[in-house]
Amino acid sequence: AIALHGDERLESVTTRNSQTFEETQHSVAAMFIMVGAAPNTGWLKDLVELDEKGFVVTGREGSPFATSTPGLFAVGDVRSGSVKRVASAVGEGSVVISAVWRHVRSLAEG
């Protein structure tokens, strides 16, 4: 969708064909947004292990969020095998911070 329309509630959406650039307005009462279907992780390919679809492989060093690079963690939709839900990503983000601090402390202790 390139535009949403409605005053008190969603009434229609405008879409654009990515090949012809033709725009069409559709009457709708609701909209479901799917995120995480195609990870934007190309910039990580030389930093961490990615799966065949480009998602970050995690589960190293005793943490479900640790990547193949020590001290680099991944949470949410970008993780291989994640459930692709916002609530899960928020929870993972709040949980991973203890692993981050554990890593920082280990660096400080030498």
C-alpha positions in Angstrom: 0.0 0.0 0.0 1.2 3.5 -0.8 -1.7 5.3 0.9 -4.4 4.7 3.5 -7.7 6.5 3.3 -10.5 7.1 5.9 -11.5 9.6 8.5 -12.7 7.6 11.6 -11.6 4.2 10.3 -9.8 2.6 7.4 -12.0 2.8 4.3 -9.6 2.1 1.4 -6.0 1.7 0.4 -4.1 2.7 -2.7 -1.6 0.2 -4.1 1.0 0.6 -6.9 2.0 -2.1 -9.3 5.8 -2.3 -9.0 6.2 -3.1 -12.7 3.7 -0.8 -14.4 3.5 1.8 -11.6 -0.3 1.8 -12.1 -2.1 2.9 -8.9 -5.4 1.4 -7.8 -7.6 2.3 -4.9 -9.3 -0.7 -3.1 -12.2 -0.5 -0.6 -11.3 -2.3 2.6 -12.4 -2.5 6.2 -9.1 -3.7 7.7 -5.5 -4.3 6.9 -2.9 -6.8 8.0 0.8 -5.8 7.8 3.3 -8.6 7.3 6.9 -7.6 8.2 9.9 -9.8 8.3 9.2 -11.9 5.2 12.4 -10.7 3.5 15.2 -9.7 5.9 17.3 -6.7 5.0 20.5 -8.4 6.2 22.8 -8.2 3.1 25.1 -5.8 5.0 25.6 -8.5 7.7 26.9 -11.2 5.4 30.5 -10.7 6.2 29.8 -10.2 10.0 27.6 -13.1 11.0 26.3 -16.4 9.8 23.1 -16.1 7.8 20.7 -19.0 6.8 19.8 -19.7 3.2 17.0 -17.1 3.3 19.2 -14.4 4.7 18.0 -14.6 8.3 20.6 -14.3 11.1 21.6 -17.6 12.7 21.5 -17.3 16.5 21.9 -19.6 19.5 25.6 -19.4 20.3 27.5 -18.9 23.5 24.6 -20.1 25.7 22.2 -17.4 24.5 19.4 -17.9 22.0 20.2 -14.4 20.6 24.0 -14.7 20.3 25.3 -14.8 16.7 28.4 -16.3 15.2 30.3 -13.1 16.1 30.9 -12.8 19.9 29.2 -9.8 21.4 26.8 -9.4 18.4 23.2 -10.4 19.2 20.1 -10.5 17.1 16.4 -10.3 18.1 13.1 -10.2 16.4 12.2 -11.0 12.8 15.7 -10.9 11.6 16.5 -14.2 13.5 16.4 -17.5 11.7 13.5 -19.5 13.2 11.8 -16.5 15.0 8.0 -16.4 15.1 7.8 -13.1 13.2 5.6 -11.3 15.8 6.1 -7.8 17.2 5.3 -8.9 20.7 8.0 -11.6 20.5 10.6 -9.2 19.2 9.9 -6.7 22.0 10.2 -9.5 24.6 13.5 -10.7 23.0 14.9 -7.2 23.1 14.2 -6.9 26.8 15.6 -10.3 27.6 18.8 -10.1 25.5 20.2 -7.1 27.4 21.4 -9.4 30.2 23.5 -11.3 27.7 24.9 -8.0 26.3 25.9 -6.9 29.8 27.4 -10.3 30.5 29.6 -10.0 27.4 30.6 -6.4 28.3 31.6 -7.5 31.8 33.7 -10.4 30.4 35.6 -7.9 28.2 36.2 -5.6 31.1 37.5 -8.5 33.2 39.9 -9.4 30.5 
